[in-house]
């Protein structure tokens, strides 16, 4: 496979997160567990025992598996490692968990299935980790083994495949979406369920009526484009499909067709470089635009540089998620995150992105689960917490859980956060600015639709 083709497959796999993480159901706030930087400190530390694999009276060994130098480069899949490590370092500076220090056992799977399996066996069989956090693996080939050994993998990024929608010991950063997760078929008997609040927001708030989806003429891209189209059509949008020939791309033809059809919104199933070229054509053809919508994983601080030559796209660049905007420095939890990155990984401050923040949240989630166990820290206790607790990370997440909902719901209340690139973000420089006052109240009662698990 050529590097271009590999990059395309990776980009399309990343884009599927917009579907697998497309909604967060509203839960009873009274059952929600928050997160914080507070720890058990040295309290009752004398009662600690070597209570489970990877746990001693003074230490907890946690694995963090990412692709640090894979075929797409070091920054694509490594961000969650820095976020998770920063949280654990900050935690240890405050006394750890019940007097135990968290030691990070980092493993680079090189974004390959063989590397992933090697990492899994190294961490579990050789290094004897207790649990995992911050997992970002392009191909999670070792997922079944992790699950079979009862190792909790908390807050992982479901880059590609459906492991997090299938195995009961794997807990996606985006929650469980009500799936049974019984280790058999993913989702509901091989069907995933998406909801439509992302599209509803742009319809209601921007008055958008016509959306284009731009995609390549290959299977992965076509499939993802069809999935986006179904969601848009469910919300009543007129959808304009624009297929690009991967070998002989003609971006101007696609843009001229979008312009003729009065397209308001542009979605894509393209690589990052192709997105820039579409935006360059939008600029040169003078196409008006209400929103160019990117995915959570493209919610990065270098977006300004990427789209600098295309102000029409940059001035209308949006992203959505179910987490707080990492630029909202007025939020104490966001400030704690940014302070931790600045202290432990200062070189990464200029490379802030949403995956780094979600790696931090992943570590927080696992830590809060471990704190709940007190001195008797066991995997069984952590999985019980994950299976029974609705979690919002102290308001940094829209509440989510892993409680099964059977049968699949036909409608649900879905909440979302929306950000837009602006010339002056809350940090005082150009960056992502929230478009909602309170993401946990930015909710819509919407229909669901099914997507075959692939």
C-alpha positions in Angstrom: 0.0 0.0 0.0 1.4 3.4 -0.9 1.9 6.1 1.7 -0.9 8.1 0.1 -3.3 5.2 0.3 -2.2 4.5 3.9 -2.8 8.1 4.8 -6.3 8.0 3.2 -7.3 4.8 5.0 -6.1 6.3 8.3 -7.9 9.6 7.8 -11.1 7.8 6.9 -10.9 5.5 9.9 -10.4 8.6 12.1 -13.4 10.2 10.5 -15.6 7.3 11.6 -15.3 8.7 15.2 -17.8 11.3 14.2 -20.3 8.4 14.0 -19.1 6.2 16.8 -19.0 9.2 19.0 -21.9 11.1 17.6 -24.0 11.6 20.7 -24.2 11.5 24.4 -27.5 10.7 26.1 -28.8 12.9 29.0 -28.6 11.1 32.3 -29.9 11.7 35.8 -27.5 14.3 37.2 -28.0 12.8 40.6 -26.2 9.6 39.5 -23.3 11.4 38.0 -19.7 11.0 39.3 -17.4 13.9 38.6 -13.6 14.0 38.5 -11.0 16.2 40.1 -7.4 16.6 40.8 -8.0 15.6 44.5 -6.7 12.3 45.6 -6.7 10.1 48.6 -3.2 11.2 49.3 -1.6 9.3 52.1 -4.9 8.7 53.9 -5.1 5.1 55.0 -2.0 4.2 52.9 -0.8 1.9 55.7 -3.8 -0.3 54.9 -2.7 -0.8 51.3 -1.8 -4.3 50.1 -0.6 -5.9 46.9 -4.3 -6.3 46.1 -4.1 -7.3 42.4 -1.8 -7.6 39.4 0.2 -4.4 38.9 -0.7 -3.1 42.4 1.7 -2.9 45.4 1.2 -1.0 48.7 3.0 2.0 47.1 2.5 1.7 43.3 0.0 1.2 40.6 1.3 0.3 37.1 -0.8 1.6 34.2 -0.2 0.9 30.5 -0.6 3.6 27.9 -0.5 2.3 24.3 -0.2 4.7 21.4 1.4 4.9 17.9 4.3 7.3 18.5 6.2 6.8 15.2 3.9 5.0 12.9 3.5 5.6 9.1 1.6 8.8 9.7 4.3 10.4 11.9 4.8 10.9 15.5 2.1 13.4 16.3 -1.0 11.7 14.8 -1.6 8.9 17.4 0.7 10.0 20.3 -1.2 13.0 21.7 -3.2 11.0 24.2 0.0 9.7 25.8 1.1 13.3 26.7 -2.4 14.1 28.1 -2.6 10.9 30.2 1.0 11.2 31.5 0.4 14.8 32.4 -2.6 13.9 34.5 -0.8 11.0 36.3 2.3 13.2 37.0 0.0 15.9 38.5 -1.8 13.2 40.5 1.5 11.8 41.9 2.6 15.3 42.9 -0.5 15.5 45.1 0.1 12.2 46.8 -1.1 9.7 44.2 -4.1 7.4 44.9 -4.5 6.5 48.5 -0.7 6.9 48.9 0.1 4.8 45.8 2.1 6.4 43.0 0.9 5.8 39.4 3.7 4.5 37.2 3.1 4.8 33.4 4.2 1.9 31.3 4.1 3.4 27.8 4.3 1.2 24.7 4.6 2.3 21.1 2.6 0.0 18.8 3.8 1.9 15.7 0.2 2.0 14.4 0.5 -1.5 13.1 -1.5 -4.6 14.1 1.7 -6.6 14.8 3.1 -3.8 17.0 -0.3 -3.6 18.8 -0.3 -7.3 19.7 3.4 -7.1 20.8 2.6 -4.1 23.0 -0.4 -5.9 24.6 1.6 -9.0 25.5 4.5 -6.9 26.7 2.4 -4.8 29.0 0.1 -7.6 30.3 2.4 -10.6 30.3 5.8 -9.1 31.0 5.2 -5.8 32.7 2.2 -6.9 34.7 0.1 -3.7 34.3 -3.0 -3.3 36.4 -5.1 -1.3 33.8 -4.8 0.9 30.7 -5.6 4.5 29.9 -5.1 6.8 26.9 -5.1 4.0 24.3 -4.9 5.4 20.8 -4.3 2.5 18.4 -4.9 2.7 14.6 -5.6 -1.1 14.6 -6.4 -2.5 18.0 -5.5 -6.1 17.0 -4.8 -7.0 20.7 -8.2 -6.0 22.0 -9.6 -9.5 22.4 -6.5 -10.5 24.5 -6.8 -7.4 26.7 -10.5 -8.3 27.3 -9.8 -12.0 28.0 -7.2 -11.1 30.7 -9.7 -8.8 32.4 -7.6 -5.7 32.1 -9.7 -2.6 32.2 -8.9 -0.3 29.3 -10.5 3.0 30.3 -11.1 6.0 28.1 -9.5 4.6 24.9 -9.9 6.3 21.5 -11.8 4.0 19.0 -9.7 4.9 16.0 -10.8 2.1 13.7 -12.7 -1.2 14.2 -15.4 -1.9 16.7 -13.5 -3.3 19.7 -14.9 -0.7 22.1 -18.4 -1.5 21.0 -17.9 -5.2 21.5 -15.7 -6.2 24.5 -16.9 -5.6 28.1 -13.5 -4.7 29.6 -12.9 -2.0 27.0 -14.3 1.5 27.8 -14.3 4.1 25.0 -13.7 7.7 26.0 -17.1 8.4 24.3 -19.1 6.0 26.5 -21.0 2.8 25.7 -24.0 4.1 23.8 -26.2 1.5 25.4 -24.6 -1.4 23.5 -24.6 -4.8 25.3 -20.8 -5.2 24.7 -21.0 -8.9 25.4 -17.9 -9.9 23.5 -20.0 -11.2 20.6 -21.0 -9.0 17.7 -20.4 -5.2 18.1 -23.3 -2.9 18.8 -26.8 -4.3 18.6 -26.2 -7.6 16.7 -23.7 -6.0 14.3 -25.6 -2.7 14.0 -24.4 0.6 15.5 -26.8 3.4 16.3 -26.1 7.0 15.6 -28.2 10.1 16.5 -28.5 13.4 14.7 -28.0 16.3 17.1 -24.8 17.3 15.4 -26.8 18.0 12.2 -29.8 19.4 14.1 -27.6 22.1 15.6 -26.4 23.4 12.3 -30.0 23.3 10.9 -31.4 25.2 13.9 -28.6 27.6 14.7 -27.3 28.4 11.2 -30.5 27.9 9.2 -28.7 25.4 7.0 -30.8 23.4 4.5 -28.4 21.9 2.0 -25.2 19.9 2.8 -22.5 18.4 0.6 -20.4 15.4 1.5 -17.2 15.2 -0.5 -15.5 11.8 -0.8 -13.1 9.7 -2.8 -14.1 7.0 -5.2 -12.8 4.2 -3.0 -14.7 1.9 -0.6 -13.9 3.4 2.8 -14.5 6.9 1.7 -17.8 6.0 -0.1 -19.0 4.1 2.9 -18.4 6.9 5.4 -20.0 9.4 3.0 -23.1 7.3 2.9 -23.3 7.2 6.7 -23.0 11.0 7.0 -25.7 11.3 4.2 -28.1 9.1 6.1 -27.8 11.3 9.2 -28.3 14.5 7.3 -31.3 13.1 5.4 -32.8 11.9 8.7 -32.7 15.6 9.8 -34.3 16.7 6.5 -31.3 18.1 4.7 -30.9 18.1 1.0 -27.7 16.2 0.5 -25.3 16.8 -2.5 -22.8 13.9 -2.9 -19.5 15.0 -4.5 -17.2 12.1 -5.5 -13.6 12.9 -6.2 -11.4 10.7 -8.4 -8.4 9.8 -6.2 -6.1 9.4 -9.2 -7.3 12.5 -11.1 -9.0 14.8 -8.6 -11.0 17.7 -9.9 -11.8 19.8 -6.9 -13.1 22.8 -8.9 -15.8 20.7 -10.6 -17.1 19.6 -7.2 -17.0 23.1 -5.8 -18.8 24.5 -8.8 -21.5 21.9 -8.4 -21.9 22.7 -4.8 -22.1 26.4 -5.6 -24.9 25.7 -8.2 -26.8 23.7 -5.6 -26.5 26.5 -2.9 -24.7 24.2 -0.4 -24.6 25.6 3.1 -22.5 23.0 4.9 -19.5 20.9 3.7 -18.7 17.6 5.2 -16.0 15.3 3.9 -14.5 11.9 3.8 -11.1 13.1 2.6 -7.5 13.3 3.7 -6.2 16.4 5.4 -4.4 17.6 2.3 -7.5 17.1 0.1 -9.5 19.1 2.6 -7.1 22.0 2.1 -7.4 21.7 -1.7 -11.3 21.7 -1.5 -11.0 24.9 0.6 -8.6 26.4 -1.9 -11.1 25.8 -4.6 -14.0 27.2 -2.5 -11.9 30.3 -2.1 -11.0 30.7 -5.7 -14.5 29.9 -7.0 -16.0 32.4 -4.5 -18.4 29.9 -3.0 -20.4 31.2 0.0 -20.3 28.9 3.0 -22.0 28.7 6.3 -19.8 26.0 7.8 -17.0 23.7 6.9 -17.3 21.0 9.5 -14.3 19.0 10.7 -14.1 16.1 13.1 -13.0 16.0 16.7 -9.6 14.6 15.8 -9.0 17.6 13.6 -9.7 19.9 16.5 -6.1 21.1 16.7 -4.2 24.3 17.3 -2.5 24.1 13.9 -5.8 24.5 12.0 -5.0 28.2 11.6 -1.8 27.3 9.7 -3.5 24.6 7.6 -6.2 26.9 6.4 -4.3 30.2 6.4 -4.7 30.6 2.6 -8.4 29.9 2.6 -10.2 32.4 4.9 -13.7 31.3 3.7 -13.1 27.9 5.2 -11.1 29.1 8.2 -13.7 31.8 9.2 -16.4 29.1 9.0 -14.5 26.1 10.5 -16.5 24.2 13.1 -15.9 21.0 15.1 -18.2 19.2 17.5 -17.6 16.9 20.5 -19.1 15.7 23.8 -16.2 17.3 25.9 -15.3 20.8 27.0 -13.3 23.0 24.8 -9.7 22.8 25.9 -9.3 26.6 25.2 -12.0 27.5 27.8 -9.4 28.6 30.4 -12.2 30.1 32.7 -13.1 26.5 33.5 -10.9 25.3 36.5 -10.7 21.8 35.0 -9.4 23.1 31.7 -6.9 25.4 33.4 -5.6 22.4 35.4 -5.1 20.5 32.2 -3.3 23.3 30.5 -1.2 23.9 33.6 -0.2 20.2 33.7 0.8 20.2 30.0 2.8 23.3 30.5 4.6 21.9 33.5 5.3 18.4 32.4 5.4 18.7 28.6 6.1 22.4 27.7 7.1 21.5 24.2 3.5 20.3 23.6 1.8 23.5 24.6 1.9 24.8 21.0 0.6 21.4 19.8 -2.6 21.3 21.8 -5.4 19.2 20.4 -8.6 17.5 21.4 -7.0 14.0 21.5 -4.4 15.3 24.0 -7.2 16.6 26.2 -9.1 13.4 25.9 -6.0 11.4 26.9 -6.0 13.6 30.1 -9.7 12.9 30.7 -9.0 9.2 30.2 -6.4 9.2 32.9 -8.8 11.1 35.2 -11.6 8.6 34.6 -9.4 5.6 35.4 -8.0 7.4 38.5 -11.5 8.2 39.8 -12.4 4.6 39.3 -9.3 3.5 41.2 -9.9 6.0 44.0 -13.4 4.5 44.6 -11.7 1.2 45.6 -9.8 2.6 48.6 -7.0 0.4 49.9 -8.4 -2.8 48.3 -7.7 -1.8 44.7 -8.8 -4.6 42.3 -9.7 -4.8 38.6 -13.1 -6.1 39.6 -13.7 -3.0 41.6 -12.7 -0.7 38.7 -14.9 -2.5 36.2 -17.8 -2.4 38.6 -17.3 1.4 38.9 -17.2 1.7 35.1 -20.2 -0.4 34.5 -22.4 1.3 37.1 -21.4 4.9 37.3 -22.4 7.8 35.1 -19.4 10.0 34.7 -18.8 13.7 33.7 -15.2 14.4 34.8 -16.2 17.3 37.0 -18.2 18.9 34.1 -15.5 18.4 31.5 -17.6 15.7 29.8 -21.2 15.5 28.8 -22.3 12.6 31.2 -21.8 9.1 29.8 -21.9 5.5 31.0 -21.7 1.9 29.9 -25.2 0.8 31.1 -26.9 -1.4 28.4 -30.1 -0.1 26.8 -32.0 -2.9 25.1 -33.6 -2.7 22.7 -31.9 0.1 20.7 -33.7 3.4 21.3 -35.6 5.0 18.4 -35.1 8.5 19.8 -33.0 10.0 22.5 -31.9 13.3 24.0 -28.4 14.1 22.6 -26.1 16.9 23.8 -23.0 18.3 22.1 -20.4 20.9 22.3 -19.7 23.1 19.2 -16.6 25.1 18.6 -15.6 27.5 15.8 -12.2 28.8 14.8 -12.0 32.5 15.6 -9.3 35.2 15.4 -9.3 35.5 19.2 -10.1 32.5 21.4 -10.5 32.5 25.2 -6.7 32.0 25.4 -6.2 35.5 23.8 -4.9 34.2 20.5 -6.5 32.7 17.4 -8.1 29.3 18.1 -11.2 27.4 18.9 -14.1 29.3 20.6 -17.2 27.6 22.1 -20.5 28.4 20.4 -22.6 27.1 23.3 -22.8 28.6 26.8 -23.3 25.2 28.5 -22.7 22.0 26.5 -24.7 20.0 29.0 -27.8 22.0 28.2 -27.1 22.2 24.5 -29.4 19.2 23.9 -31.9 18.0 21.3 -34.5 15.3 21.2 -33.5 13.5 18.0 -34.2 10.3 16.1 -31.6 7.5 15.8 -30.6 5.6 12.7 -28.7 2.3 12.2 -25.2 1.8 10.7 -23.8 -1.6 9.9 -20.7 -2.3 12.0 -17.7 -2.9 9.7 
